[in-house]
Amino acid sequence: MKLRDRQDKVERVLSFYKPSNGSPFQETSTHIRGEVDVLGALLMMDNVDQQKHDAISSAGIRTGIHSKFTFETTIRQKDTLVAEFVASEKGQSDVLGSPLSLAKVFYAANISDWFSAIAIPMGAHCRDVGVATNSFYQRGGLTNYSSHGPSLLNEHRGSAVGLMVRKPNVVASLAQFVSVLGMQPGSIGITRIFGTFGQIVCQLSRSTKLSLMGIHQVPKLSSQQVSLGALAVPVGLFNRRKGPEAVMEASSPPIETHTEENVMAGSIAVMLESELDESTRIGGWLEMQKSNPKHLQWAVTMSDTPEDDFGWGLSLAGSIQGPKSWDHFQAETFLNFNIGKRCRLQPALVYVMDGTAQFPALMFRSSWSL
């Protein structure tokens, strides 16, 4: 609000000197959207050991208060500037959560009807630069499997630039991500991760979409602990000498870290969505993580959630993280009650099987939109 007030003062000053040239912010308004979710869970288990704690995390059961406020401004009648503020729980014992903080800055330039460009200086996710096919999950269930889609869409990736091309039955998106991990154990510099994301969406019929997406990540290690700033990224195109990785391997023995395993490979996912009518949807997705067919996640969801009536949903999901045939499996069913246009209540029953840990859980979510 302070920035907006300063901007209005500058616009009034400039209007005296340039009466004929319009400002990109002239006669525009900022639209504010707010979402507040309160999630709770009753876990039916005797005690919580490390194995059950891992099972809860694998099931994507989130609790606490999650708030998000979005400020959207239209620029030049075609472009969009978005600032997103988020507050979530700090820890297991902090019910009220953290204060609002700036989590994302997003700028979309619609150059033409079929071509657009996106820049995200901070807080980028793959879903921000991808084709908006996850509208199916906006009224979905309460866990990450049933409400968010493939995990590669929701992981934080730092900064990003992307391009999107639209044709009558095909939409394609391509983006480049840059994130900083900082100093890793045993390293001699700062590790940056460069990720390339691509997505193609095909309109198979009037109500059915097929989406293929993937991301490939490569870590780069800076030889010195020098900070160049938030938006300065060194890229070597002409110097072909040995990089810091080779120097480190020659000067010291290898040190095991979790970074290489997590970021060297990428993920590939396929998603299918179909709308049976205005409120009934069925869909599913399959994701192969770390470019390894032994690391799979999947989910199948069906829901009927009309905006002005009682709704329901059913989801089956699971994952394979090794030689086991069923490393994780869960079933979820939820009810949807709309109270007016801005409030929603969702009770749910989730049954989780993760290794030898098995337990049901009663969940409840109350959502308000502002």
HELIX and SHEET records of a PDB file:
HELIX    1   1 LYS A    2  TYR A   17  1                                  16    
HELIX    2   2 GLN A   50  ALA A   59  1                                  10    
HELIX    3   3 CYS A  126  VAL A  129  1                                   4    
HELIX    4   4 ASN A  134  TYR A  137  5                                   4    
HELIX    5   5 ASN A  144  SER A  147  1                                   4    
HELIX    6   6 SER A  151  LEU A  153  5                                   3    
HELIX    7   7 PRO A  244  SER A  251  1                                   8    
HELIX    8   8 HIS A  258  VAL A  263  1                                   6    
SHEET    1   A17 THR A  30  LEU A  43  0                                        
SHEET    2   A17 GLY A  64  ILE A  75 -1                                        
SHEET    3   A17 ASP A  79  ALA A  87 -1                                        
SHEET    4   A17 SER A 101  ASN A 110 -1                                        
SHEET    5   A17 PHE A 115  HIS A 125 -1                                        
SHEET    6   A17 HIS A 156  ARG A 166 -1                                        
SHEET    7   A17 VAL A 170  MET A 183 -1                                        
SHEET    8   A17 ILE A 190  GLN A 203 -1                                        
SHEET    9   A17 THR A 208  LEU A 221 -1                                        
SHEET   10   A17 SER A 267  GLU A 275 -1                                        
SHEET   11   A17 THR A 280  GLN A 289 -1                                        
SHEET   12   A17 LEU A 296  ASP A 304 -1                                        
SHEET   13   A17 GLY A 311  ILE A 320 -1                                        
SHEET   14   A17 HIS A 328  ILE A 339 -1                                        
SHEET   15   A17 CYS A 343  ASP A 354 -1                                        
SHEET   16   A17 ALA A 357  SER A 369 -1                                        
SHEET   17   A17 THR A  30  LEU A  43 -1                                        
END                                                                             
